[in-house]
Each structure stands twice: as structure tokens, then as C-alpha cells.
Amino acid sequence: MKGRRKAAGPKRDVFKQRLAKLRRRLAQTGLDENDPFLVSARANIQYLCGFTGSYGFLTVSAYQATLYTDGRYTTQARAQACGVDICAPSQRPLERLLDDLKKRKAGRIGFEENRLSYALYQALRRALRRARFEPLNGVIEQFRLVKSADEIKKIRRAARLNSKAFDNVCSRARVEWTESRFAAELDLEVRLLGADGPAFETIVASGAHSALPHAHPRPVRLAPNSLIVVDHGAILDGYNSDMTRALCFGRIGETEQRMVRGVSEAQQAAVAAVRSGVQAGTIDRAARKVLEKFDLADAFPHATGHGVGLEIHEQPRIGVGEKTRLTTGMVITIEPGAYLDGIGGVRIEDLAVVTKSGCEILSRTPRQLRVL
């Protein structure tokens, strides 16, 4: 079953331009006109044609682009996918994909080296023994590094919704709540405000548990007079947001206060270092220099940030020694932290759009420690 989505207007033009850009890039890799590039990453399929289903493959060559999915997504594919043929057979889509690739007798097949599962790679090799497989790492991800004005608009809306959800939940939070209850309230609130859903598993961790950077919320009451880390995001129109704040019920001790001051100043220094042309590692270094002054350098075990877009973690990585130069239109997080075993942790995170002379902070929630 094949059909071509014929959406009109700007939406179709965007996907047409993205496919054309990919084709030009593929030609530079040496793939012939008949050689397909197999796209298997969901976010990359969405970026190229708009399809958001959880199962599918996209092949792109010089004059053809075909989306393979199954009967569960036929209607969705016809409604969403632009500029591609749609193949949603009653049989397994992978079998149809392999049959079509055999018929094309392509000499080489490009594939996403960093996205394709080993099992699928082996299936392709067994079915297409005469073809040569060309690993092409991060081709589409490179296109996604710099966001369009429309993409930035969507991320900005997601960030504002996320901030509103946080403020709403904080206004009614009680120390009697558990970490799990607080996380569940945030997840519900973003949906009530119109989000597609949470961008990732919401982190709420209090007391000594907050010393785990990626702690899972527990059915344990929030610890009074201790640090509480809340890290959450919302998806809106397919684009993600991400924000972390520090809270407390009551008063925190001197060590915790030092951690809050250190992380706050480190985040401000990192934000001040952002601008087009700066290496990603420079942003990370700015945060670490501040934490050193607070004797917290060894308490910061992760990178200062990462890209955000269709996925919650994208390039560029804002970490030690990263050479990628920031470019106007990139959207990154800036999230230094400090974590001390047995005491707790602090992380302050904002979304920022890189500009020529600095950055635009998308998160609208105040950064200081919030006392509930």
C-alpha cells in the first residue's frame, strides 16, 4: 500500500527543503543516485517528513523517499508525513523494506551508524549480501544542530509551559508530599496545560537522595530543612524543554547554602560565556572555574549542558574539552551542579538559544533557591 502525502503550504516546503539538503549531503558521501540511505531514528524521521509514529523506517535516495510503517500507523502517516511515499503493508514492514531494497539492486546502502541496532544491521546484511553498507554517522543530527525560527518558537513555548507548571505545583506543594507525589503532580500539570507529556522521567529528590544527579522519585516524604532537586521538562508540538531548580521546606545548613551559592554563580558564569563562535568546552570551563572557588570542583561529575530539540539530549555536548563551536540558533541547556554524599545536591538548569552576542534564556522561573 503506497500513497504520497500532499500537504500544501509552508509545512510541506520545510520538509521538502530538508530532504533536498540531505540529498545534497548524500551525494557528497559518494552514494550513487540509486543508492538509498536508511533512516531508522524516530527523531530523524520526524525531522525529515513529520511522521511521529513509534515504528517506521525511511529510505532516501536521489529521486525517491519512502516511509515504511505498519497498519497501526497508516492513517497517522497519511496525515503527518510530507514529501514521501507511504508504504504500510499488511505484512511486516521490515520484510517489505528488505524486498524493495533487493529489487533496487543498489550497490551501496547508507545507514545511521549511531542509531541502527545490531540485530537490524545483521538482518540487512543477511538479506542484501551483494550490497556494501556505508556507515554515515550523525548526518541528520548535524542538520538539527541549528534550529529554525519555527523550531525555536516551539521550544520557547514548551519552556514557558514547563515554567508555569513548576510554579503551579510549587504553589500547592506540601512537605507531607512524597517525592513521587511531587513528580506526579508535575507530570499531570504539564498535560493539563496542553503539553504532549513530560519530556523525560521527572526527577524529584530530597535530602541526601538529591546527591544522585539522576535520582528516581521515591514514595518517601520530602525531607524538611534539606535540599530538594526538581528536574523536569515538557514536550509541546514534538519539541522538548528542560529545567532544574533547587527547593527547600524550612532552612538549610551552611554547607548546603555554600552549594547553592556556588552552583548559582557557576551557572551565571556559564550563561555569560555563551555566544556564537565560542567552543562548547569554554562554557563548561567557565562553570568549573567558579565551582573551584567554592571547593566544589570534585562535586560536579557531569557536563554543563547539552542540546535540546526533537530529543531531550542532542548535540552539542557542553562538556570538558568539547571543540564544537556554538552557532546562532542552537538551543542548549546550561546546568552546572554540585553533589555531596550524605548531604545533598544542587543543580540549576535553563534552556538558552545561542545568539550572535550572547543567548536568550527561555526558562522564566527565577533561579534562586525556592523556599516553600
C-alpha positions as CSV (number, residue, x, y, z in Angstrom):
1,M,0.0,0.0,0.0
2,K,1.6,3.2,-1.1
3,G,0.5,6.8,-1.2
4,R,2.1,10.2,-1.2
5,R,1.2,12.8,1.3
6,K,0.3,16.0,-0.5
7,A,0.2,18.6,2.3
8,A,0.3,22.1,1.0
9,G,1.9,25.3,2.1
10,P,4.9,26.2,4.3
11,K,4.8,22.8,6.2
12,R,5.4,20.8,3.1
13,D,8.1,23.3,1.9
14,V,10.1,22.8,5.2
15,F,10.2,19.0,4.7
16,K,11.0,19.4,1.0
17,Q,13.9,21.6,1.8
18,R,15.2,19.2,4.5
19,L,15.1,16.3,2.1
20,A,16.8,18.3,-0.6
21,K,19.6,19.2,1.9
22,L,20.0,15.6,2.9
23,R,20.2,14.5,-0.8
24,R,23.0,17.1,-1.4
25,R,24.9,15.8,1.6
26,L,24.5,12.2,0.5
27,A,25.8,13.0,-3.0
28,Q,29.0,14.3,-1.3
29,T,29.5,11.0,0.5
30,G,29.8,9.2,-2.8
31,L,26.4,7.4,-2.8
32,D,25.1,6.9,-6.3
33,E,21.6,8.2,-7.4
34,N,20.1,4.7,-6.8
35,D,21.8,4.1,-3.5
36,P,19.4,4.6,-0.6
37,F,20.1,6.0,2.8
38,L,18.2,4.1,5.5
39,V,16.9,6.4,8.4
40,S,15.9,4.4,11.5
41,A,16.0,7.0,14.3
42,R,12.5,8.2,15.2
43,A,13.5,11.9,15.7
44,N,15.3,11.9,12.3
45,I,12.3,10.5,10.5
46,Q,10.2,13.1,12.2
47,Y,12.6,15.9,11.2
48,L,12.7,14.8,7.5
49,C,9.0,14.1,6.9
50,G,6.9,14.9,10.0
51,F,5.9,11.3,10.9
52,T,5.8,10.8,14.7
53,G,4.8,7.1,14.9
54,S,6.8,4.8,17.2
55,Y,7.7,2.3,14.4
56,G,9.0,3.0,10.9
57,F,11.9,3.3,8.5
58,L,12.6,5.9,5.9
59,T,14.7,5.4,2.8
60,V,16.0,8.4,0.9
61,S,17.8,8.4,-2.4
62,A,18.3,11.0,-5.1
63,Y,14.8,10.8,-6.6
64,Q,12.8,8.7,-4.1
65,A,11.9,8.8,-0.4
66,T,9.7,6.1,1.1
67,L,8.3,5.7,4.6
68,Y,7.8,2.2,5.8
69,T,5.4,1.6,8.7
70,D,2.6,-0.9,9.6
71,G,-1.2,-0.9,9.7
72,R,-1.3,0.7,13.1
73,Y,0.0,3.9,11.6
74,T,-1.5,4.1,8.1
75,T,-3.9,6.9,8.9
76,Q,-1.4,8.7,11.0
77,A,1.3,8.5,8.3
78,R,-1.1,9.9,5.7
79,A,-2.0,12.8,8.0
80,Q,1.6,13.6,9.0
81,A,4.2,12.5,6.5
82,C,5.1,15.1,3.8
83,G,7.1,14.6,0.6
84,V,7.5,10.9,0.9
85,D,5.8,7.8,-0.4
86,I,4.0,5.8,2.3
87,C,4.2,2.0,2.4
88,A,2.1,0.5,5.2
89,P,1.6,-3.2,4.1
90,S,-0.3,-5.8,6.0
91,Q,2.9,-7.9,6.2
92,R,5.8,-6.8,8.4
93,P,7.2,-3.5,7.1
94,L,10.8,-4.7,7.6
95,E,10.1,-7.6,5.2
96,R,8.7,-5.2,2.6
97,L,11.6,-2.8,3.1
98,L,14.1,-5.7,2.5
99,D,12.2,-6.8,-0.6
100,D,12.2,-3.3,-2.1
101,L,15.9,-2.9,-1.4
102,K,16.6,-6.2,-3.1
103,K,14.6,-5.1,-6.2
104,R,16.6,-1.9,-6.4
105,K,19.9,-3.8,-6.6
106,A,21.7,-0.9,-5.0
107,G,25.5,-1.2,-4.9
108,R,25.7,0.6,-1.6
109,I,23.3,1.3,1.3
110,G,24.0,4.2,3.7
111,F,22.8,3.8,7.3
112,E,22.9,5.6,10.6
113,E,25.9,4.1,12.3
114,N,25.0,5.5,15.7
115,R,21.3,4.7,15.5
116,L,20.8,1.3,13.9
117,S,20.5,-1.7,16.2
118,Y,23.0,-4.6,15.7
119,A,20.0,-7.0,15.1
120,L,18.7,-4.9,12.3
121,Y,22.1,-4.4,10.8
122,Q,22.6,-8.2,10.8
123,A,19.2,-8.7,9.1
124,L,20.1,-6.2,6.4
125,R,23.5,-8.0,5.8
126,R,21.8,-11.4,5.5
127,A,19.1,-10.2,3.1
128,L,21.4,-7.9,1.0
129,R,24.6,-9.9,0.7
130,R,25.8,-8.1,-2.5
131,A,25.3,-4.6,-1.2
132,R,28.1,-2.7,0.6
133,F,27.0,-0.9,3.7
134,E,28.2,2.6,4.3
135,P,28.1,3.9,7.9
136,L,27.1,7.6,7.9
137,N,27.3,8.9,11.5
138,G,25.4,12.0,12.5
139,V,24.4,13.3,9.1
140,I,20.9,14.3,10.0
141,E,21.9,15.3,13.6
142,Q,24.3,17.9,12.1
143,F,21.3,19.5,10.3
144,R,19.4,19.5,13.5
145,L,22.1,21.3,15.5
146,V,20.8,24.8,14.4
147,K,17.1,25.3,14.9
148,S,14.9,27.3,12.6
149,A,12.8,30.2,13.8
150,D,9.8,28.0,13.9
151,E,11.6,25.3,15.9
152,I,12.8,27.9,18.4
153,K,9.3,29.2,18.8
154,K,8.1,25.7,19.7
155,I,10.8,25.2,22.2
156,R,10.2,28.6,23.7
157,R,6.5,27.7,24.2
158,A,7.4,24.4,25.7
159,A,9.8,26.1,28.1
160,R,7.2,28.6,29.2
161,L,4.6,25.9,29.7
162,N,7.1,24.0,31.8
163,S,7.9,27.0,34.0
164,K,4.2,27.6,34.5
165,A,3.7,24.0,35.5
166,F,6.5,24.3,38.0
167,D,5.1,27.5,39.6
168,N,1.6,26.0,39.8
169,V,2.8,22.9,41.6
170,C,5.1,24.7,43.9
171,S,2.2,27.0,45.0
172,R,0.3,24.0,46.3
173,A,3.2,21.7,47.4
174,R,3.3,20.4,51.0
175,V,6.1,18.9,53.0
176,E,3.8,15.9,53.6
177,W,4.1,15.1,49.9
178,T,6.4,12.3,48.8
179,E,9.0,12.7,46.0
180,S,6.8,10.5,43.8
181,R,3.7,12.7,44.6
182,F,5.6,15.9,43.6
183,A,6.8,14.3,40.4
184,A,3.3,13.0,39.5
185,E,1.8,16.5,40.2
186,L,4.3,18.0,37.7
187,D,3.6,15.3,35.1
188,L,-0.1,15.9,35.4
189,E,0.2,19.7,35.4
190,V,2.1,19.9,32.1
191,R,-0.6,17.8,30.4
192,L,-3.3,20.0,31.9
193,L,-1.6,23.0,30.5
194,G,-1.6,21.4,27.0
195,A,1.7,19.6,26.7
196,D,2.1,16.3,24.8
197,G,3.5,15.0,28.0
198,P,6.7,15.1,30.2
199,A,9.9,15.2,28.2
200,F,11.6,12.5,30.4
201,E,11.1,10.9,33.8
202,T,10.7,13.8,36.2
203,I,13.4,13.9,38.9
204,V,12.4,14.9,42.4
205,A,15.0,14.1,45.1
206,S,15.2,15.5,48.6
207,G,17.8,15.3,51.4
208,A,20.8,13.0,50.9
209,H,18.9,11.4,47.9
210,S,19.4,14.7,46.0
211,A,23.1,13.9,45.8
212,L,22.3,11.5,42.9
213,P,22.2,13.6,39.7
214,H,19.7,11.3,38.1
215,A,17.8,10.2,41.1
216,H,14.4,8.4,40.7
217,P,11.5,9.8,42.8
218,R,10.7,7.6,45.8
219,P,7.5,7.0,47.8
220,V,9.3,8.8,50.6
221,R,8.2,12.1,52.2
222,L,10.1,15.2,51.2
223,A,12.9,15.9,53.7
224,P,12.4,19.2,55.7
225,N,15.3,21.6,56.1
226,S,17.1,19.9,53.2
227,L,17.8,20.5,49.6
228,I,15.3,19.3,47.0
229,V,16.3,19.0,43.4
230,V,13.4,19.1,40.8
231,D,14.4,18.4,37.1
232,H,11.5,18.2,34.6
233,G,10.5,19.1,31.1
234,A,7.5,19.2,28.8
235,I,7.0,18.2,25.1
236,L,4.9,20.5,23.0
237,D,4.3,20.1,19.3
238,G,7.1,17.5,19.4
239,Y,9.8,19.7,20.9
240,N,11.3,19.4,24.3
241,S,12.0,21.7,27.2
242,D,14.2,21.1,30.3
243,M,14.7,22.9,33.6
244,T,16.1,22.2,37.0
245,R,15.6,24.2,40.2
246,A,16.5,23.8,43.9
247,L,13.9,23.9,46.6
248,C,13.6,23.5,50.4
249,F,11.0,23.4,53.1
250,G,12.3,25.3,56.1
251,R,16.0,26.2,56.4
252,I,19.1,24.6,55.0
253,G,22.6,24.3,56.7
254,E,25.8,26.3,55.9
255,T,27.2,23.6,53.6
256,E,24.0,23.5,51.6
257,Q,24.0,27.3,51.4
258,R,27.5,27.2,50.1
259,M,26.5,24.7,47.4
260,V,23.6,26.9,46.3
261,R,25.8,30.0,46.1
262,G,28.5,28.1,44.2
263,V,26.2,26.5,41.6
264,S,24.3,29.7,41.2
265,E,27.4,31.7,40.4
266,A,28.7,28.9,38.2
267,Q,25.6,28.9,36.2
268,Q,25.7,32.7,35.8
269,A,29.3,32.5,34.6
270,A,28.4,29.8,32.1
271,V,25.5,31.8,30.7
272,A,27.7,34.9,30.4
273,A,30.2,32.9,28.3
274,V,27.6,31.8,25.7
275,R,27.7,33.4,22.3
276,S,28.1,32.4,18.7
277,G,31.6,31.2,17.8
278,V,32.6,30.1,21.3
279,Q,33.7,26.5,21.8
280,A,31.3,24.3,23.8
281,G,34.2,23.5,26.2
282,T,34.6,27.1,27.1
283,I,31.2,27.2,28.6
284,D,31.9,24.2,30.7
285,R,35.2,25.6,31.8
286,A,33.6,28.9,33.0
287,A,31.3,26.9,35.3
288,R,34.1,24.8,36.7
289,K,36.3,27.7,37.5
290,V,33.6,29.1,39.8
291,L,33.0,25.8,41.5
292,E,36.7,25.5,42.2
293,K,36.5,28.7,44.3
294,F,33.8,27.1,46.4
295,D,35.8,23.9,46.8
296,L,33.1,22.1,44.8
297,A,35.1,21.2,41.6
298,D,35.1,17.5,42.6
299,A,31.4,17.6,43.3
300,F,30.5,18.3,39.7
301,P,30.6,14.9,37.8
302,H,28.6,15.7,34.6
303,A,28.7,18.0,31.6
304,T,27.5,21.6,31.9
305,G,24.8,21.1,29.2
306,H,23.5,19.6,26.0
307,G,21.4,20.4,23.0
308,V,17.6,20.1,23.1
309,G,15.1,19.8,20.3
310,L,13.1,16.9,19.0
311,E,15.1,14.9,21.5
312,I,15.8,15.8,25.1
313,H,19.5,15.1,24.6
314,E,21.0,16.3,21.4
315,Q,24.3,17.7,20.2
316,P,26.2,19.8,21.0
317,R,27.5,18.5,24.3
318,I,28.7,21.3,26.6
319,G,31.4,19.4,28.4
320,V,35.1,19.3,29.1
321,G,37.3,19.7,26.1
322,E,34.4,19.9,23.6
323,K,35.5,21.6,20.4
324,T,32.2,22.2,18.7
325,R,31.7,26.0,18.2
326,L,28.3,27.3,19.1
327,T,26.3,28.8,16.3
328,T,23.4,31.3,16.3
329,G,20.2,29.2,16.6
330,M,21.5,26.3,18.7
331,V,19.4,25.5,21.7
332,I,21.3,24.3,24.7
333,T,20.9,23.7,28.4
334,I,23.2,25.3,31.0
335,E,23.1,23.1,34.1
336,P,26.1,23.0,36.5
337,G,25.6,21.1,39.7
338,A,27.3,20.0,42.9
339,Y,26.6,16.8,44.8
340,L,27.9,15.8,48.2
341,D,27.3,12.3,49.5
342,G,25.3,12.2,52.7
343,I,24.3,15.9,52.4
344,G,22.5,16.5,49.1
345,G,22.8,18.1,45.7
346,V,22.1,21.3,43.8
347,R,21.5,21.8,40.1
348,I,20.3,24.9,38.3
349,E,19.4,24.5,34.7
350,D,18.0,26.8,32.0
351,L,17.4,26.5,28.3
352,A,19.2,29.0,26.1
353,V,19.1,30.0,22.5
354,V,22.5,31.0,21.2
355,T,22.7,34.4,19.6
356,K,25.5,36.4,17.9
357,S,26.3,38.3,21.1
358,G,25.1,36.1,23.8
359,C,22.0,34.0,24.5
360,E,18.2,34.2,25.2
361,I,17.2,32.3,28.3
362,L,13.9,30.5,27.6
363,S,13.1,29.4,31.2
364,R,11.0,32.0,33.0
365,T,11.3,30.7,36.5
366,P,13.6,32.5,39.0
367,R,16.9,30.7,39.6
368,Q,17.3,31.3,43.3
369,L,16.6,28.7,46.0
370,R,12.9,28.5,46.4
371,V,11.7,28.2,50.0
372,L,8.2,26.6,50.2
